[in-house]
Amino acid sequence: MKCFYHPDQALHAPPTFLLRGQPAPSPEGPVRAELLPRGWHRQG
């Protein structure tokens, strides 16, 4: 799998997303942009 990262991903913090057609709090946030690369580096 190829994974791509750009520092601008830290700016992605939507307040809501659609869940079954209704707005819901978004699980996406800047912390995810920090956690994913850490995991990649641990795995090699």
C-alpha positions in Angstrom: 0.0 0.0 0.0 1.3 3.5 -0.8 0.5 6.2 1.7 0.9 9.9 1.1 1.2 12.6 3.6 1.3 16.4 3.4 1.5 18.8 6.3 -1.6 20.5 5.1 -3.5 17.4 6.2 -3.3 18.8 9.7 -5.6 21.5 8.6 -8.4 19.0 7.9 -10.8 19.3 10.8 -14.4 19.2 9.6 -17.0 19.7 12.4 -19.5 17.3 10.9 -20.0 14.7 8.2 -23.1 12.9 6.9 -24.0 9.6 8.6 -27.0 7.9 7.1 -28.0 11.2 5.6 -27.8 13.2 8.8 -25.1 15.5 10.1 -23.0 13.9 12.8 -19.8 14.9 14.7 -16.8 14.1 12.6 -14.3 11.6 13.8 -11.7 13.3 11.5 -9.3 15.7 13.0 -5.8 17.0 13.1 -4.7 14.4 15.6 -5.3 11.8 13.0 -2.7 13.5 10.8 -0.2 13.1 13.6 -1.1 9.5 14.6 -1.0 7.9 11.2 2.6 8.7 10.3 3.7 7.6 13.8 2.2 4.2 13.1 3.8 4.0 9.7 7.2 4.7 11.1 6.8 2.1 13.8 5.9 -0.5 11.2 8.9 0.4 9.0 
